[in-house]
Amino acid sequence: MARALKSFIPLFDRVLVQKLAAETTTKGGIMLPEKAVGKVLDATVVAVGPGSRNSKGDLMACSVKPGDRVLLPEYGGTKLKLEDQEYHLFRDGDILGKFLESEGGK
């Protein structure tokens, strides 16, 4: 992921994310067909732009930071391919939420 940061930096309030891999097997080990696998809406933030400016010209930082696990909308975003990895670019305001890690770790 570090290589992607060197070749691409989001501007304004844009957030670069990498979607988590879709589960292709059940807990019992049964392989799921591609059509049965739901859309992946969880992602990890890879890079964040500096933010946008409000009407007074003050910089408003993005609400997420690299490493955060976020919930994405079902549609939207721009797909990018960097260093043979697939990433998506969203506006900070389009991200639906951020998952909080429990106190004891994951």
Backbone as CSV, one residue per row, in Angstrom:
resi,resn,N_x,N_y,N_z,CA_x,CA_y,CA_z,C_x,C_y,C_z
1,MET,0.814,-1.196,0.000,0.000,0.000,0.000,0.856,1.258,0.000
2,ALA,2.032,1.183,0.574,2.895,2.355,0.641,3.284,2.836,-0.751
3,ARG,3.434,1.905,-1.701,3.799,2.294,-3.056,2.686,3.113,-3.699
4,ALA,1.433,2.786,-3.419,0.312,3.539,-3.985,0.341,4.971,-3.481
5,LEU,0.743,5.166,-2.242,0.800,6.510,-1.686,1.839,7.361,-2.394
6,LYS,2.915,6.764,-2.853,3.960,7.513,-3.533,3.534,7.928,-4.938
7,SER,2.651,7.150,-5.565,2.261,7.459,-6.934,0.917,8.176,-7.032
8,PHE,0.188,8.302,-5.921,-1.116,8.962,-5.965,-1.440,9.578,-4.608
9,ILE,-1.787,10.854,-4.613,-2.196,11.558,-3.395,-3.556,12.199,-3.664
10,PRO,-4.581,11.875,-2.868,-5.903,12.480,-3.075,-5.865,13.989,-2.831
11,LEU,-6.691,14.712,-3.560,-6.812,16.157,-3.390,-8.087,16.495,-2.626
12,PHE,-8.113,17.689,-2.060,-9.279,18.221,-1.347,-9.811,17.235,-0.313
13,ASP,-11.115,16.917,-0.373,-11.717,16.032,0.630,-11.886,14.608,0.104
14,ARG,-11.001,14.192,-0.792,-11.077,12.846,-1.360,-10.372,11.842,-0.446
15,VAL,-10.881,10.616,-0.427,-10.348,9.542,0.408,-10.096,8.328,-0.486
16,LEU,-8.870,7.800,-0.462,-8.512,6.613,-1.232,-8.656,5.401,-0.322
17,VAL,-9.447,4.419,-0.749,-9.697,3.231,0.071,-9.396,1.970,-0.732
18,GLN,-9.144,0.892,-0.004,-9.004,-0.422,-0.617,-10.069,-1.304,0.014
19,LYS,-10.962,-1.814,-0.830,-12.052,-2.653,-0.321,-11.513,-3.961,0.212
20,LEU,-12.162,-4.468,1.267,-11.787,-5.752,1.840,-12.229,-6.866,0.894
21,ALA,-11.550,-7.988,0.928,-11.882,-9.114,0.056,-13.227,-9.705,0.444
22,ALA,-14.003,-10.091,-0.554,-15.316,-10.705,-0.313,-15.129,-12.123,0.205
23,GLU,-15.999,-12.522,1.120,-15.976,-13.886,1.652,-16.496,-14.829,0.566
24,THR,-15.688,-15.814,0.179,-16.101,-16.749,-0.870,-16.421,-18.140,-0.326
25,THR,-16.252,-18.326,0.980,-16.618,-19.594,1.603,-17.412,-19.316,2.877
26,THR,-18.249,-20.260,3.238,-19.011,-20.127,4.484,-18.133,-20.586,5.644
27,LYS,-18.620,-20.420,6.874,-17.876,-20.878,8.050,-17.677,-22.390,8.021
28,GLY,-18.578,-23.093,7.378,-18.475,-24.546,7.270,-17.568,-25.005,6.137
29,GLY,-17.030,-24.060,5.343,-16.109,-24.395,4.269,-16.751,-24.580,2.906
30,ILE,-18.023,-24.243,2.768,-18.710,-24.399,1.481,-18.356,-23.211,0.587
31,MET,-17.930,-23.500,-0.638,-17.582,-22.443,-1.600,-18.857,-21.776,-2.116
32,LEU,-18.866,-20.451,-2.137,-20.026,-19.700,-2.619,-19.806,-19.292,-4.077
33,PRO,-20.851,-19.386,-4.915,-20.713,-18.911,-6.295,-20.601,-17.384,-6.308
34,GLU,-19.987,-16.859,-7.357,-19.736,-15.416,-7.448,-21.014,-14.587,-7.311
35,LYS,-22.131,-15.073,-7.880,-23.397,-14.333,-7.813,-23.969,-14.286,-6.402
36,ALA,-23.623,-15.254,-5.571,-24.145,-15.315,-4.206,-23.357,-14.420,-3.249
37,VAL,-22.170,-13.991,-3.658,-21.341,-13.143,-2.804,-21.855,-11.708,-2.904
38,GLY,-22.154,-11.092,-1.767,-22.669,-9.730,-1.750,-21.591,-8.711,-2.072
39,LYS,-22.025,-7.481,-2.318,-21.076,-6.399,-2.583,-20.278,-6.102,-1.324
40,VAL,-19.017,-5.797,-1.524,-18.152,-5.476,-0.395,-18.307,-3.987,-0.097
41,LEU,-18.778,-3.675,1.100,-18.983,-2.286,1.487,-17.990,-1.837,2.548
42,ASP,-17.156,-2.755,3.050,-16.121,-2.416,4.037,-14.829,-2.125,3.290
43,ALA,-14.082,-1.149,3.775,-12.807,-0.810,3.141,-11.863,-0.245,4.187
44,THR,-10.590,-0.236,3.837,-9.560,0.362,4.675,-9.076,1.630,3.996
45,VAL,-8.977,2.714,4.749,-8.502,3.988,4.207,-6.998,3.889,3.981
46,VAL,-6.562,4.225,2.770,-5.157,4.161,2.398,-4.524,5.550,2.449
47,ALA,-5.228,6.551,1.926,-4.706,7.919,1.902,-5.871,8.898,1.957
48,VAL,-5.608,10.086,2.482,-6.634,11.111,2.655,-6.085,12.448,2.176
49,GLY,-6.932,13.199,1.477,-6.550,14.541,1.050,-6.528,15.486,2.238
50,PRO,-6.046,16.720,2.038,-5.941,17.674,3.144,-7.277,18.180,3.676
51,GLY,-8.344,18.063,2.887,-9.657,18.536,3.308,-10.176,19.601,2.361
52,SER,-11.343,20.119,2.663,-11.946,21.162,1.831,-12.009,22.467,2.623
53,ARG,-12.297,23.543,1.937,-12.395,24.857,2.579,-13.853,25.248,2.744
54,ASN,-14.179,25.855,3.897,-15.544,26.319,4.116,-15.704,27.717,3.525
55,SER,-16.860,28.340,3.712,-17.125,29.653,3.117,-16.213,30.750,3.652
56,LYS,-15.635,30.555,4.832,-14.705,31.535,5.406,-13.273,31.295,4.944
57,GLY,-13.046,30.194,4.229,-11.708,29.870,3.753,-10.907,29.007,4.707
58,ASP,-11.536,28.570,5.808,-10.847,27.707,6.765,-10.799,26.282,6.242
59,LEU,-9.681,25.614,6.458,-9.521,24.235,6.035,-10.264,23.307,6.988
60,MET,-11.143,22.480,6.429,-11.899,21.501,7.214,-11.332,20.127,6.896
61,ALA,-10.630,19.534,7.853,-9.972,18.247,7.651,-10.996,17.134,7.432
62,CYS,-10.566,16.071,6.785,-11.425,14.907,6.557,-11.699,14.204,7.886
63,SER,-12.792,13.463,7.931,-13.214,12.804,9.174,-12.572,11.438,9.381
64,VAL,-11.809,10.961,8.422,-11.131,9.665,8.545,-9.639,9.853,8.329
65,LYS,-8.864,8.840,8.726,-7.407,8.891,8.546,-6.938,7.543,8.003
66,PRO,-5.744,7.484,7.412,-5.243,6.208,6.906,-5.242,5.136,7.999
67,GLY,-5.681,3.954,7.618,-5.771,2.835,8.553,-7.168,2.613,9.096
68,ASP,-8.054,3.614,9.015,-9.428,3.453,9.493,-10.181,2.457,8.617
69,ARG,-11.076,1.687,9.239,-11.970,0.786,8.505,-13.313,1.493,8.389
70,VAL,-13.810,1.642,7.152,-15.005,2.443,6.904,-16.073,1.644,6.163
71,LEU,-17.302,2.171,6.215,-18.438,1.614,5.498,-18.720,2.515,4.301
72,LEU,-18.777,1.926,3.107,-18.968,2.674,1.873,-20.407,2.559,1.388
73,PRO,-20.854,3.520,0.568,-22.173,3.371,-0.046,-22.123,2.243,-1.080
74,GLU,-23.288,1.689,-1.408,-23.331,0.566,-2.349,-22.854,0.988,-3.735
75,TYR,-23.159,2.212,-4.128,-22.767,2.709,-5.448,-21.953,3.983,-5.284
76,GLY,-21.158,4.288,-6.290,-20.391,5.529,-6.281,-18.905,5.265,-6.176
77,GLY,-18.150,6.321,-6.105,-16.705,6.217,-6.036,-16.104,6.030,-7.418
78,THR,-14.812,6.226,-7.501,-14.071,6.062,-8.748,-13.046,4.961,-8.562
79,LYS,-13.066,3.965,-9.450,-12.131,2.844,-9.362,-10.785,3.255,-9.957
80,LEU,-9.707,2.921,-9.243,-8.344,3.185,-9.704,-7.538,1.904,-9.614
81,LYS,-6.610,1.729,-10.544,-5.692,0.590,-10.466,-4.285,1.164,-10.373
82,LEU,-3.644,0.940,-9.226,-2.297,1.429,-8.968,-1.422,0.262,-8.547
83,GLU,-0.295,0.089,-9.209,0.646,-0.984,-8.861,-0.049,-2.339,-8.788
84,ASP,-0.925,-2.623,-9.756,-1.668,-3.886,-9.844,-2.595,-4.136,-8.656
85,GLN,-2.949,-3.103,-7.917,-3.915,-3.199,-6.818,-5.121,-2.326,-7.177
86,GLU,-6.315,-2.758,-6.772,-7.522,-1.988,-7.047,-7.879,-1.119,-5.845
87,TYR,-8.101,0.161,-6.086,-8.480,1.120,-5.062,-9.726,1.861,-5.523
88,HIS,-10.378,2.564,-4.597,-11.537,3.387,-4.919,-11.364,4.748,-4.263
89,LEU,-11.825,5.770,-4.960,-11.717,7.146,-4.480,-13.118,7.674,-4.194
90,PHE,-13.336,8.135,-2.960,-14.629,8.677,-2.534,-14.423,10.062,-1.931
91,ARG,-15.471,10.862,-1.922,-15.453,12.109,-1.161,-15.648,11.742,0.311
92,ASP,-15.061,12.534,1.187,-15.191,12.286,2.624,-16.665,12.221,3.033
93,GLY,-17.491,13.094,2.497,-18.912,13.136,2.846,-19.712,11.954,2.342
94,ASP,-19.160,11.192,1.379,-19.867,10.022,0.844,-19.672,8.781,1.714
95,ILE,-18.650,8.787,2.546,-18.389,7.635,3.411,-19.459,7.590,4.498
96,LEU,-20.080,6.432,4.661,-21.235,6.309,5.551,-20.879,6.224,7.025
97,GLY,-19.739,5.660,7.345,-19.385,5.514,8.751,-18.008,4.916,8.913
98,LYS,-17.572,4.900,10.169,-16.256,4.379,10.520,-16.445,3.336,11.608
99,PHE,-15.787,2.185,11.448,-15.863,1.132,12.464,-14.864,1.435,13.565
100,LEU,-15.300,1.308,14.806,-14.423,1.514,15.955,-13.877,0.176,16.401
101,GLU,-12.597,0.141,16.684,-11.980,-1.089,17.189,-12.312,-1.221,18.668
102,SER,-12.520,-2.445,19.118,-12.796,-2.648,20.539,-11.533,-2.401,21.357
103,GLU,-11.679,-2.163,22.645,-10.543,-1.820,23.522,-9.509,-2.931,23.579
104,GLY,-9.925,-4.165,23.446,-9.002,-5.291,23.530,-8.391,-5.663,22.194
105,GLY,-8.484,-4.808,21.191,-8.006,-5.120,19.860,-9.196,-5.483,18.996
106,LYS,-9.012,-6.365,18.014,-10.095,-6.734,17.111,-11.054,-7.688,17.719
